[in-house]
């Protein structure tokens, strides 16, 4: 074996059953891992000879790496693993790597025809900070790679090209991709509509509010906006800082129409999923459940709960990330039910990254319905503009993309009325596109068109 391995510390409810005799001589593996200082989501680097690397374990626990966000730690660890494997195969200890070694690795990753999975310049610019952080912590001088040096950044790096769907094209994508209609608007035979209302409600609410996928996807039932503005067309809510990329809480706005869809979903599809899960005893089998007893309001909203062992706890609602939120339950008419808004058919929380699958399947349905078999044989990136224009390709909207296209700064976004208008409202001139486009809620990013 000549490949490094990565093991990520699981969340408390995902350890699964452990043998009574222990693992590798350790009777209580979760407690032993916690005693080392590792937390859920932390990576553990395993050498090709199946030995945990002590130095890299110290790096993972160091102030250079450990305070990073969980997803950032994961991405950095995956990038570092590839570098470690490449150096190991050439007999180079990672501490002894030179600038020439890292240049060779960059050429292999980005330009070598011998590499079947070459990456773009933008991807290299995301990997270089991980290597820089590792070698800066190891005090290797001179640094074999430094993301601050111009020579260590890719000259051809560019962010993904984002175009915009017009309201008409966006409506076509929803009808074909989410509602199971054909190009002519008639129902497609055999359409499975079990989660249609959930998917359309999520997309409508996320688009109207401008929230990111994780922000909207990890919302709790009692966080859904309900207080309308003076105009009566929008309601405003508060986004928890633990869910936002900037780690700052902020006010957001959602249209009344999109919130009506959410309410319809909660009273139908969501209620049915909870009823089935309760009948099957699914919630009783969960390894971790925190039943909410009280939610205080004010400057610091706080969630109070009690677990199955009777242990009481409380925490600032703004500091609860999406992993902790999935453990929260409320007492319903027929017993405990998830406080998480968006649920799977099994009545369990729909984790934020699973929405990517929903978008991908909707895009595939659009291709199936709107393109000929010959046109579908060509890869999407290689299709000519005439074919690409026949089928919409949507991705979850992001506030940053919307603000960039409409040239809206954070100060303007404080009042939702500044960036949103009804569908029949006036169009705004978008300087980035040099043509009029309908304002905020009628736009969605279409990445990589």
Rosetta blueprint (number, residue, H / E / L):
1 X L
2 X L
3 X L
4 X L
5 X E
6 X E
7 X E
8 X E
9 X L
10 X L
11 X L
12 X H
13 X H
14 X H
15 X L
16 X L
17 X L
18 X L
19 X L
20 X L
21 X L
22 X L
23 X E
24 X L
25 X L
26 X E
27 X L
28 X L
29 X H
30 X H
31 X H
32 X H
33 X H
34 X H
35 X H
36 X H
37 X L
38 X L
39 X L
40 X L
41 X L
42 X L
43 X E
44 X E
45 X E
46 X E
47 X L
48 X L
49 X L
50 X L
51 X L
52 X E
53 X L
54 X H
55 X H
56 X H
57 X H
58 X H
59 X H
60 X H
61 X H
62 X L
63 X L
64 X L
65 X L
66 X L
67 X L
68 X L
69 X L
70 X H
71 X H
72 X H
73 X H
74 X H
75 X H
76 X H
77 X H
78 X H
79 X H
80 X H
81 X H
82 X H
83 X H
84 X H
85 X H
86 X H
87 X H
88 X H
89 X H
90 X L
91 X L
92 X L
93 X L
94 X H
95 X H
96 X H
97 X L
98 X L
99 X H
100 X H
101 X H
102 X H
103 X H
104 X H
105 X H
106 X H
107 X H
108 X H
109 X H
110 X H
111 X L
112 X L
113 X L
114 X L
115 X L
116 X L
117 X L
118 X L
119 X L
120 X L
121 X H
122 X H
123 X H
124 X H
125 X H
126 X H
127 X H
128 X H
129 X H
130 X H
131 X H
132 X H
133 X H
134 X H
135 X H
136 X H
137 X H
138 X L
139 X L
140 X L
141 X L
142 X L
143 X L
144 X L
145 X L
146 X L
147 X L
148 X L
149 X L
150 X H
151 X H
152 X H
153 X L
154 X L
155 X L
156 X L
157 X L
158 X L
159 X L
160 X L
161 X L
162 X E
163 X E
164 X E
165 X L
166 X L
167 X H
168 X H
169 X H
170 X H
171 X H
172 X H
173 X H
174 X H
175 X H
176 X H
177 X H
178 X H
179 X L
180 X L
181 X E
182 X L
183 X L
184 X L
185 X L
186 X L
187 X E
188 X L
189 X L
190 X L
191 X L
192 X L
193 X L
194 X L
195 X L
196 X H
197 X H
198 X H
199 X H
200 X H
201 X H
202 X H
203 X H
204 X H
205 X H
206 X H
207 X H
208 X H
209 X H
210 X L
211 X L
212 X L
213 X H
214 X H
215 X H
216 X H
217 X H
218 X L
219 X L
220 X E
221 X H
222 X H
223 X H
224 X L
225 X L
226 X L
227 X E
228 X E
229 X L
230 X L
231 X L
232 X L
233 X L
234 X E
235 X E
236 X E
237 X E
238 X E
239 X E
240 X L
241 X L
242 X L
243 X L
244 X L
245 X L
246 X L
247 X L
248 X L
249 X L
250 X E
251 X E
252 X E
253 X E
254 X E
255 X E
256 X H
257 X H
258 X H
259 X H
260 X H
261 X H
262 X H
263 X H
264 X H
265 X H
266 X H
267 X H
268 X L
269 X H
270 X H
271 X H
272 X H
273 X H
274 X H
275 X H
276 X H
277 X H
278 X H
279 X H
280 X L
281 X L
282 X L
283 X H
284 X H
285 X H
286 X L
287 X L
288 X L
289 X L
290 X E
291 X E
292 X E
293 X E
294 X E
295 X E
296 X E
297 X L
298 X L
299 X L
300 X L
301 X L
302 X E
303 X E
304 X E
305 X E
306 X E
307 X E
308 X L
309 X L
310 X L
311 X L
312 X E
313 X E
314 X E
315 X E
316 X E
317 X H
318 X H
319 X H
320 X L
321 X L
322 X H
323 X H
324 X H
325 X H
326 X L
327 X L
328 X E
329 X E
330 X E
331 X E
332 X E
333 X L
334 X L
335 X E
336 X E
337 X E
338 X E
339 X L
340 X E
341 X L
342 X L
343 X E
344 X L
345 X L
346 X L
347 X L
348 X L
349 X E
350 X L
351 X L
352 X H
353 X H
354 X H
355 X H
356 X H
357 X H
358 X H
359 X H
360 X H
361 X H
362 X H
363 X H
364 X H
365 X H
366 X H
367 X H
368 X H
369 X H
370 X H
371 X L
372 X L
373 X H
374 X H
375 X H
376 X H
377 X H
378 X L
379 X L
380 X H
381 X H
382 X H
383 X L
384 X L
385 X H
386 X H
387 X H
388 X H
389 X L
390 X L
391 X L
392 X L
393 X L
394 X L
395 X L
396 X L
397 X L
398 X L
399 X H
400 X H
401 X H
402 X H
403 X H
404 X H
405 X H
406 X H
407 X L
408 X L
409 X L
410 X H
411 X H
412 X H
413 X H
414 X L
415 X L
416 X H
417 X H
418 X H
419 X L
420 X L
421 X L
422 X L
423 X L
424 X L
425 X L
426 X L
427 X E
428 X E
429 X E
430 X E
431 X L
432 X L
433 X L
434 X L
435 X E
436 X E
437 X E
438 X E
439 X L
440 X H
441 X H
442 X H
443 X L
444 X L
445 X E
446 X E
447 X E
448 X L
449 X L
